[in-house]
Amino acid sequence: MLKYVSLLCLGLIAYAGVLVAAQLRLAQVIDDGAIEVLLSVLPMLPALFICWVVVTGIRDMDELQRKVQFEALALAFAGTALITFTYGFLEGAGFPKLSMFVVWPLMAGLWVIGVMMGRLRYG
């Protein structure tokens, strides 16, 4: 488990570094549209690594831990769908539009809540 936490931290540090370099520094200097697009999605490379770490970590868990993660992810998926659809209808009623950047933190928060509920349930 420590191996995956270390890899996850490494991926998050790489993500933050690439994000700062690409978005805040390089994107301000370069005026070419194609390069700006490339720089905009460059932080997704470390994000792909993070996804690989998460999937590999889940594969290496025992059956109970995988069950807890599966139930937590199901809660996160369904909860995110319900909340984002509800808010989409509220936007039609005049609520302010939200960025797509809101979706992942919402899903991650629900995933954490789901894992905590699973740990309480299966103790």
Phi and psi in radians as a Rosetta constraint file:
Dihedral C 1 N 2 CA 2 C 2 CIRCULARHARMONIC -1.050 0.35
Dihedral N 2 CA 2 C 2 N 3 CIRCULARHARMONIC -0.617 0.35
Dihedral C 2 N 3 CA 3 C 3 CIRCULARHARMONIC -1.023 0.35
Dihedral N 3 CA 3 C 3 N 4 CIRCULARHARMONIC -0.803 0.35
Dihedral C 3 N 4 CA 4 C 4 CIRCULARHARMONIC -1.265 0.35
Dihedral N 4 CA 4 C 4 N 5 CIRCULARHARMONIC -0.618 0.35
Dihedral C 4 N 5 CA 5 C 5 CIRCULARHARMONIC -1.117 0.35
Dihedral N 5 CA 5 C 5 N 6 CIRCULARHARMONIC -0.736 0.35
Dihedral C 5 N 6 CA 6 C 6 CIRCULARHARMONIC -1.110 0.35
Dihedral N 6 CA 6 C 6 N 7 CIRCULARHARMONIC -0.785 0.35
Dihedral C 6 N 7 CA 7 C 7 CIRCULARHARMONIC -1.123 0.35
Dihedral N 7 CA 7 C 7 N 8 CIRCULARHARMONIC -0.678 0.35
Dihedral C 7 N 8 CA 8 C 8 CIRCULARHARMONIC -1.114 0.35
Dihedral N 8 CA 8 C 8 N 9 CIRCULARHARMONIC -0.767 0.35
Dihedral C 8 N 9 CA 9 C 9 CIRCULARHARMONIC -1.097 0.35
Dihedral N 9 CA 9 C 9 N 10 CIRCULARHARMONIC -0.725 0.35
Dihedral C 9 N 10 CA 10 C 10 CIRCULARHARMONIC -1.044 0.35
Dihedral N 10 CA 10 C 10 N 11 CIRCULARHARMONIC -0.784 0.35
Dihedral C 10 N 11 CA 11 C 11 CIRCULARHARMONIC -1.103 0.35
Dihedral N 11 CA 11 C 11 N 12 CIRCULARHARMONIC -0.704 0.35
Dihedral C 11 N 12 CA 12 C 12 CIRCULARHARMONIC -1.180 0.35
Dihedral N 12 CA 12 C 12 N 13 CIRCULARHARMONIC -0.657 0.35
Dihedral C 12 N 13 CA 13 C 13 CIRCULARHARMONIC -1.150 0.35
Dihedral N 13 CA 13 C 13 N 14 CIRCULARHARMONIC -0.768 0.35
Dihedral C 13 N 14 CA 14 C 14 CIRCULARHARMONIC -1.083 0.35
Dihedral N 14 CA 14 C 14 N 15 CIRCULARHARMONIC -0.735 0.35
Dihedral C 14 N 15 CA 15 C 15 CIRCULARHARMONIC -1.043 0.35
Dihedral N 15 CA 15 C 15 N 16 CIRCULARHARMONIC -0.847 0.35
Dihedral C 15 N 16 CA 16 C 16 CIRCULARHARMONIC -1.084 0.35
Dihedral N 16 CA 16 C 16 N 17 CIRCULARHARMONIC -0.734 0.35
Dihedral C 16 N 17 CA 17 C 17 CIRCULARHARMONIC -1.116 0.35
Dihedral N 17 CA 17 C 17 N 18 CIRCULARHARMONIC -0.809 0.35
Dihedral C 17 N 18 CA 18 C 18 CIRCULARHARMONIC -1.163 0.35
Dihedral N 18 CA 18 C 18 N 19 CIRCULARHARMONIC -0.681 0.35
Dihedral C 18 N 19 CA 19 C 19 CIRCULARHARMONIC -1.052 0.35
Dihedral N 19 CA 19 C 19 N 20 CIRCULARHARMONIC -0.840 0.35
Dihedral C 19 N 20 CA 20 C 20 CIRCULARHARMONIC -1.115 0.35
Dihedral N 20 CA 20 C 20 N 21 CIRCULARHARMONIC -0.812 0.35
Dihedral C 20 N 21 CA 21 C 21 CIRCULARHARMONIC -1.116 0.35
Dihedral N 21 CA 21 C 21 N 22 CIRCULARHARMONIC -0.812 0.35
Dihedral C 21 N 22 CA 22 C 22 CIRCULARHARMONIC -1.326 0.35
Dihedral N 22 CA 22 C 22 N 23 CIRCULARHARMONIC -0.816 0.35
Dihedral C 22 N 23 CA 23 C 23 CIRCULARHARMONIC -1.424 0.35
Dihedral N 23 CA 23 C 23 N 24 CIRCULARHARMONIC -0.774 0.35
Dihedral C 23 N 24 CA 24 C 24 CIRCULARHARMONIC -1.597 0.35
Dihedral N 24 CA 24 C 24 N 25 CIRCULARHARMONIC -0.557 0.35
Dihedral C 24 N 25 CA 25 C 25 CIRCULARHARMONIC -1.754 0.35
Dihedral N 25 CA 25 C 25 N 26 CIRCULARHARMONIC -1.143 0.35
Dihedral C 25 N 26 CA 26 C 26 CIRCULARHARMONIC -1.181 0.35
Dihedral N 26 CA 26 C 26 N 27 CIRCULARHARMONIC -0.663 0.35
Dihedral C 26 N 27 CA 27 C 27 CIRCULARHARMONIC -1.129 0.35
Dihedral N 27 CA 27 C 27 N 28 CIRCULARHARMONIC -0.448 0.35
Dihedral C 27 N 28 CA 28 C 28 CIRCULARHARMONIC -1.350 0.35
Dihedral N 28 CA 28 C 28 N 29 CIRCULARHARMONIC -0.435 0.35
Dihedral C 28 N 29 CA 29 C 29 CIRCULARHARMONIC -1.569 0.35
Dihedral N 29 CA 29 C 29 N 30 CIRCULARHARMONIC -0.633 0.35
Dihedral C 29 N 30 CA 30 C 30 CIRCULARHARMONIC -1.594 0.35
Dihedral N 30 CA 30 C 30 N 31 CIRCULARHARMONIC 2.352 0.35
Dihedral C 30 N 31 CA 31 C 31 CIRCULARHARMONIC -1.965 0.35
Dihedral N 31 CA 31 C 31 N 32 CIRCULARHARMONIC 0.084 0.35
Dihedral C 31 N 32 CA 32 C 32 CIRCULARHARMONIC -1.450 0.35
Dihedral N 32 CA 32 C 32 N 33 CIRCULARHARMONIC 2.196 0.35
Dihedral C 32 N 33 CA 33 C 33 CIRCULARHARMONIC -1.025 0.35
Dihedral N 33 CA 33 C 33 N 34 CIRCULARHARMONIC -0.768 0.35
Dihedral C 33 N 34 CA 34 C 34 CIRCULARHARMONIC -1.146 0.35
Dihedral N 34 CA 34 C 34 N 35 CIRCULARHARMONIC -0.706 0.35
Dihedral C 34 N 35 CA 35 C 35 CIRCULARHARMONIC -1.227 0.35
Dihedral N 35 CA 35 C 35 N 36 CIRCULARHARMONIC -0.620 0.35
Dihedral C 35 N 36 CA 36 C 36 CIRCULARHARMONIC -1.083 0.35
Dihedral N 36 CA 36 C 36 N 37 CIRCULARHARMONIC -0.713 0.35
Dihedral C 36 N 37 CA 37 C 37 CIRCULARHARMONIC -1.120 0.35
Dihedral N 37 CA 37 C 37 N 38 CIRCULARHARMONIC -0.777 0.35
Dihedral C 37 N 38 CA 38 C 38 CIRCULARHARMONIC -1.055 0.35
Dihedral N 38 CA 38 C 38 N 39 CIRCULARHARMONIC -0.778 0.35
Dihedral C 38 N 39 CA 39 C 39 CIRCULARHARMONIC -1.140 0.35
Dihedral N 39 CA 39 C 39 N 40 CIRCULARHARMONIC -0.575 0.35
Dihedral C 39 N 40 CA 40 C 40 CIRCULARHARMONIC -1.125 0.35
Dihedral N 40 CA 40 C 40 N 41 CIRCULARHARMONIC -0.609 0.35
Dihedral C 40 N 41 CA 41 C 41 CIRCULARHARMONIC -1.735 0.35
Dihedral N 41 CA 41 C 41 N 42 CIRCULARHARMONIC -0.040 0.35
Dihedral C 41 N 42 CA 42 C 42 CIRCULARHARMONIC -0.973 0.35
Dihedral N 42 CA 42 C 42 N 43 CIRCULARHARMONIC -0.647 0.35
Dihedral C 42 N 43 CA 43 C 43 CIRCULARHARMONIC -1.097 0.35
Dihedral N 43 CA 43 C 43 N 44 CIRCULARHARMONIC -0.213 0.35
Dihedral C 43 N 44 CA 44 C 44 CIRCULARHARMONIC -1.282 0.35
Dihedral N 44 CA 44 C 44 N 45 CIRCULARHARMONIC -0.318 0.35
Dihedral C 44 N 45 CA 45 C 45 CIRCULARHARMONIC -1.097 0.35
Dihedral N 45 CA 45 C 45 N 46 CIRCULARHARMONIC -0.920 0.35
Dihedral C 45 N 46 CA 46 C 46 CIRCULARHARMONIC -1.137 0.35
Dihedral N 46 CA 46 C 46 N 47 CIRCULARHARMONIC -0.475 0.35
Dihedral C 46 N 47 CA 47 C 47 CIRCULARHARMONIC -1.133 0.35
Dihedral N 47 CA 47 C 47 N 48 CIRCULARHARMONIC -0.644 0.35
Dihedral C 47 N 48 CA 48 C 48 CIRCULARHARMONIC -1.095 0.35
Dihedral N 48 CA 48 C 48 N 49 CIRCULARHARMONIC -0.705 0.35
Dihedral C 48 N 49 CA 49 C 49 CIRCULARHARMONIC -1.077 0.35
Dihedral N 49 CA 49 C 49 N 50 CIRCULARHARMONIC -0.754 0.35
Dihedral C 49 N 50 CA 50 C 50 CIRCULARHARMONIC -1.054 0.35
Dihedral N 50 CA 50 C 50 N 51 CIRCULARHARMONIC -0.760 0.35
Dihedral C 50 N 51 CA 51 C 51 CIRCULARHARMONIC -1.045 0.35
Dihedral N 51 CA 51 C 51 N 52 CIRCULARHARMONIC -0.735 0.35
Dihedral C 51 N 52 CA 52 C 52 CIRCULARHARMONIC -1.087 0.35
Dihedral N 52 CA 52 C 52 N 53 CIRCULARHARMONIC -0.727 0.35
Dihedral C 52 N 53 CA 53 C 53 CIRCULARHARMONIC -1.086 0.35
Dihedral N 53 CA 53 C 53 N 54 CIRCULARHARMONIC -0.779 0.35
Dihedral C 53 N 54 CA 54 C 54 CIRCULARHARMONIC -1.102 0.35
Dihedral N 54 CA 54 C 54 N 55 CIRCULARHARMONIC -0.847 0.35
Dihedral C 54 N 55 CA 55 C 55 CIRCULARHARMONIC -1.111 0.35
Dihedral N 55 CA 55 C 55 N 56 CIRCULARHARMONIC -0.765 0.35
Dihedral C 55 N 56 CA 56 C 56 CIRCULARHARMONIC -1.124 0.35
Dihedral N 56 CA 56 C 56 N 57 CIRCULARHARMONIC -0.695 0.35
Dihedral C 56 N 57 CA 57 C 57 CIRCULARHARMONIC -1.096 0.35
Dihedral N 57 CA 57 C 57 N 58 CIRCULARHARMONIC -0.728 0.35
Dihedral C 57 N 58 CA 58 C 58 CIRCULARHARMONIC -1.165 0.35
Dihedral N 58 CA 58 C 58 N 59 CIRCULARHARMONIC -0.685 0.35
Dihedral C 58 N 59 CA 59 C 59 CIRCULARHARMONIC -1.063 0.35
Dihedral N 59 CA 59 C 59 N 60 CIRCULARHARMONIC -0.566 0.35
Dihedral C 59 N 60 CA 60 C 60 CIRCULARHARMONIC -1.540 0.35
Dihedral N 60 CA 60 C 60 N 61 CIRCULARHARMONIC 0.034 0.35
Dihedral C 60 N 61 CA 61 C 61 CIRCULARHARMONIC -1.399 0.35
Dihedral N 61 CA 61 C 61 N 62 CIRCULARHARMONIC 2.788 0.35
Dihedral C 61 N 62 CA 62 C 62 CIRCULARHARMONIC -1.312 0.35
Dihedral N 62 CA 62 C 62 N 63 CIRCULARHARMONIC 3.028 0.35
Dihedral C 62 N 63 CA 63 C 63 CIRCULARHARMONIC -1.060 0.35
Dihedral N 63 CA 63 C 63 N 64 CIRCULARHARMONIC -0.718 0.35
Dihedral C 63 N 64 CA 64 C 64 CIRCULARHARMONIC -1.159 0.35
Dihedral N 64 CA 64 C 64 N 65 CIRCULARHARMONIC -0.767 0.35
Dihedral C 64 N 65 CA 65 C 65 CIRCULARHARMONIC -1.084 0.35
Dihedral N 65 CA 65 C 65 N 66 CIRCULARHARMONIC -0.723 0.35
Dihedral C 65 N 66 CA 66 C 66 CIRCULARHARMONIC -1.093 0.35
Dihedral N 66 CA 66 C 66 N 67 CIRCULARHARMONIC -0.692 0.35
Dihedral C 66 N 67 CA 67 C 67 CIRCULARHARMONIC -1.083 0.35
Dihedral N 67 CA 67 C 67 N 68 CIRCULARHARMONIC -0.772 0.35
Dihedral C 67 N 68 CA 68 C 68 CIRCULARHARMONIC -1.058 0.35
Dihedral N 68 CA 68 C 68 N 69 CIRCULARHARMONIC -0.802 0.35
Dihedral C 68 N 69 CA 69 C 69 CIRCULARHARMONIC -1.120 0.35
Dihedral N 69 CA 69 C 69 N 70 CIRCULARHARMONIC -0.727 0.35
Dihedral C 69 N 70 CA 70 C 70 CIRCULARHARMONIC -1.083 0.35
Dihedral N 70 CA 70 C 70 N 71 CIRCULARHARMONIC -0.799 0.35
Dihedral C 70 N 71 CA 71 C 71 CIRCULARHARMONIC -1.140 0.35
Dihedral N 71 CA 71 C 71 N 72 CIRCULARHARMONIC -0.657 0.35
Dihedral C 71 N 72 CA 72 C 72 CIRCULARHARMONIC -1.150 0.35
Dihedral N 72 CA 72 C 72 N 73 CIRCULARHARMONIC -0.746 0.35
Dihedral C 72 N 73 CA 73 C 73 CIRCULARHARMONIC -1.166 0.35
Dihedral N 73 CA 73 C 73 N 74 CIRCULARHARMONIC -0.629 0.35
Dihedral C 73 N 74 CA 74 C 74 CIRCULARHARMONIC -1.100 0.35
Dihedral N 74 CA 74 C 74 N 75 CIRCULARHARMONIC -0.755 0.35
Dihedral C 74 N 75 CA 75 C 75 CIRCULARHARMONIC -1.084 0.35
Dihedral N 75 CA 75 C 75 N 76 CIRCULARHARMONIC -0.774 0.35
Dihedral C 75 N 76 CA 76 C 76 CIRCULARHARMONIC -1.103 0.35
Dihedral N 76 CA 76 C 76 N 77 CIRCULARHARMONIC -0.742 0.35
Dihedral C 76 N 77 CA 77 C 77 CIRCULARHARMONIC -1.121 0.35
Dihedral N 77 CA 77 C 77 N 78 CIRCULARHARMONIC -0.925 0.35
Dihedral C 77 N 78 CA 78 C 78 CIRCULARHARMONIC -1.159 0.35
Dihedral N 78 CA 78 C 78 N 79 CIRCULARHARMONIC -0.741 0.35
Dihedral C 78 N 79 CA 79 C 79 CIRCULARHARMONIC -1.113 0.35
Dihedral N 79 CA 79 C 79 N 80 CIRCULARHARMONIC -0.734 0.35
Dihedral C 79 N 80 CA 80 C 80 CIRCULARHARMONIC -1.116 0.35
Dihedral N 80 CA 80 C 80 N 81 CIRCULARHARMONIC -0.737 0.35
Dihedral C 80 N 81 CA 81 C 81 CIRCULARHARMONIC -1.056 0.35
Dihedral N 81 CA 81 C 81 N 82 CIRCULARHARMONIC -0.835 0.35
Dihedral C 81 N 82 CA 82 C 82 CIRCULARHARMONIC -1.103 0.35
Dihedral N 82 CA 82 C 82 N 83 CIRCULARHARMONIC -0.777 0.35
Dihedral C 82 N 83 CA 83 C 83 CIRCULARHARMONIC -1.189 0.35
Dihedral N 83 CA 83 C 83 N 84 CIRCULARHARMONIC -0.788 0.35
Dihedral C 83 N 84 CA 84 C 84 CIRCULARHARMONIC -1.208 0.35
Dihedral N 84 CA 84 C 84 N 85 CIRCULARHARMONIC -0.666 0.35
Dihedral C 84 N 85 CA 85 C 85 CIRCULARHARMONIC -1.136 0.35
Dihedral N 85 CA 85 C 85 N 86 CIRCULARHARMONIC -0.753 0.35
Dihedral C 85 N 86 CA 86 C 86 CIRCULARHARMONIC -1.038 0.35
Dihedral N 86 CA 86 C 86 N 87 CIRCULARHARMONIC -0.789 0.35
Dihedral C 86 N 87 CA 87 C 87 CIRCULARHARMONIC -1.186 0.35
Dihedral N 87 CA 87 C 87 N 88 CIRCULARHARMONIC -0.589 0.35
Dihedral C 87 N 88 CA 88 C 88 CIRCULARHARMONIC -1.018 0.35
Dihedral N 88 CA 88 C 88 N 89 CIRCULARHARMONIC -0.732 0.35
Dihedral C 88 N 89 CA 89 C 89 CIRCULARHARMONIC -1.160 0.35
Dihedral N 89 CA 89 C 89 N 90 CIRCULARHARMONIC -0.648 0.35
Dihedral C 89 N 90 CA 90 C 90 CIRCULARHARMONIC -1.166 0.35
Dihedral N 90 CA 90 C 90 N 91 CIRCULARHARMONIC -0.578 0.35
Dihedral C 90 N 91 CA 91 C 91 CIRCULARHARMONIC -1.057 0.35
Dihedral N 91 CA 91 C 91 N 92 CIRCULARHARMONIC -0.645 0.35
Dihedral C 91 N 92 CA 92 C 92 CIRCULARHARMONIC -1.130 0.35
Dihedral N 92 CA 92 C 92 N 93 CIRCULARHARMONIC -0.390 0.35
Dihedral C 92 N 93 CA 93 C 93 CIRCULARHARMONIC -1.639 0.35
Dihedral N 93 CA 93 C 93 N 94 CIRCULARHARMONIC 0.158 0.35
Dihedral C 93 N 94 CA 94 C 94 CIRCULARHARMONIC 1.869 0.35
Dihedral N 94 CA 94 C 94 N 95 CIRCULARHARMONIC -0.066 0.35
Dihedral C 94 N 95 CA 95 C 95 CIRCULARHARMONIC -1.133 0.35
Dihedral N 95 CA 95 C 95 N 96 CIRCULARHARMONIC 2.671 0.35
Dihedral C 95 N 96 CA 96 C 96 CIRCULARHARMONIC -1.154 0.35
Dihedral N 96 CA 96 C 96 N 97 CIRCULARHARMONIC 2.563 0.35
Dihedral C 96 N 97 CA 97 C 97 CIRCULARHARMONIC -1.268 0.35
Dihedral N 97 CA 97 C 97 N 98 CIRCULARHARMONIC 2.448 0.35
Dihedral C 97 N 98 CA 98 C 98 CIRCULARHARMONIC -1.860 0.35
Dihedral N 98 CA 98 C 98 N 99 CIRCULARHARMONIC 2.620 0.35
Dihedral C 98 N 99 CA 99 C 99 CIRCULARHARMONIC -1.275 0.35
Dihedral N 99 CA 99 C 99 N 100 CIRCULARHARMONIC 2.697 0.35
Dihedral C 99 N 100 CA 100 C 100 CIRCULARHARMONIC -1.108 0.35
Dihedral N 100 CA 100 C 100 N 101 CIRCULARHARMONIC -0.323 0.35
Dihedral C 100 N 101 CA 101 C 101 CIRCULARHARMONIC -1.136 0.35
Dihedral N 101 CA 101 C 101 N 102 CIRCULARHARMONIC -0.203 0.35
Dihedral C 101 N 102 CA 102 C 102 CIRCULARHARMONIC -1.366 0.35
Dihedral N 102 CA 102 C 102 N 103 CIRCULARHARMONIC -0.451 0.35
Dihedral C 102 N 103 CA 103 C 103 CIRCULARHARMONIC -1.147 0.35
Dihedral N 103 CA 103 C 103 N 104 CIRCULARHARMONIC -0.857 0.35
Dihedral C 103 N 104 CA 104 C 104 CIRCULARHARMONIC -1.126 0.35
Dihedral N 104 CA 104 C 104 N 105 CIRCULARHARMONIC -0.805 0.35
Dihedral C 104 N 105 CA 105 C 105 CIRCULARHARMONIC -1.049 0.35
Dihedral N 105 CA 105 C 105 N 106 CIRCULARHARMONIC -0.613 0.35
Dihedral C 105 N 106 CA 106 C 106 CIRCULARHARMONIC -1.091 0.35
Dihedral N 106 CA 106 C 106 N 107 CIRCULARHARMONIC -0.851 0.35
Dihedral C 106 N 107 CA 107 C 107 CIRCULARHARMONIC -1.125 0.35
Dihedral N 107 CA 107 C 107 N 108 CIRCULARHARMONIC -0.713 0.35
Dihedral C 107 N 108 CA 108 C 108 CIRCULARHARMONIC -1.117 0.35
Dihedral N 108 CA 108 C 108 N 109 CIRCULARHARMONIC -0.727 0.35
Dihedral C 108 N 109 CA 109 C 109 CIRCULARHARMONIC -1.084 0.35
Dihedral N 109 CA 109 C 109 N 110 CIRCULARHARMONIC -0.745 0.35
Dihedral C 109 N 110 CA 110 C 110 CIRCULARHARMONIC -1.178 0.35
Dihedral N 110 CA 110 C 110 N 111 CIRCULARHARMONIC -0.590 0.35
Dihedral C 110 N 111 CA 111 C 111 CIRCULARHARMONIC -1.096 0.35
Dihedral N 111 CA 111 C 111 N 112 CIRCULARHARMONIC -0.800 0.35
Dihedral C 111 N 112 CA 112 C 112 CIRCULARHARMONIC -1.077 0.35
Dihedral N 112 CA 112 C 112 N 113 CIRCULARHARMONIC -0.770 0.35
Dihedral C 112 N 113 CA 113 C 113 CIRCULARHARMONIC -1.055 0.35
Dihedral N 113 CA 113 C 113 N 114 CIRCULARHARMONIC -0.741 0.35
Dihedral C 113 N 114 CA 114 C 114 CIRCULARHARMONIC -1.091 0.35
Dihedral N 114 CA 114 C 114 N 115 CIRCULARHARMONIC -0.705 0.35
Dihedral C 114 N 115 CA 115 C 115 CIRCULARHARMONIC -1.152 0.35
Dihedral N 115 CA 115 C 115 N 116 CIRCULARHARMONIC -0.733 0.35
Dihedral C 115 N 116 CA 116 C 116 CIRCULARHARMONIC -1.108 0.35
Dihedral N 116 CA 116 C 116 N 117 CIRCULARHARMONIC -0.714 0.35
Dihedral C 116 N 117 CA 117 C 117 CIRCULARHARMONIC -1.107 0.35
Dihedral N 117 CA 117 C 117 N 118 CIRCULARHARMONIC -0.715 0.35
Dihedral C 117 N 118 CA 118 C 118 CIRCULARHARMONIC -1.125 0.35
Dihedral N 118 CA 118 C 118 N 119 CIRCULARHARMONIC -0.687 0.35
Dihedral C 118 N 119 CA 119 C 119 CIRCULARHARMONIC -1.177 0.35
Dihedral N 119 CA 119 C 119 N 120 CIRCULARHARMONIC -0.618 0.35
Dihedral C 119 N 120 CA 120 C 120 CIRCULARHARMONIC -1.195 0.35
Dihedral N 120 CA 120 C 120 N 121 CIRCULARHARMONIC -0.701 0.35
Dihedral C 120 N 121 CA 121 C 121 CIRCULARHARMONIC -1.174 0.35
Dihedral N 121 CA 121 C 121 N 122 CIRCULARHARMONIC -0.796 0.35
Dihedral C 121 N 122 CA 122 C 122 CIRCULARHARMONIC -1.714 0.35
Dihedral N 122 CA 122 C 122 N 123 CIRCULARHARMONIC -0.100 0.35
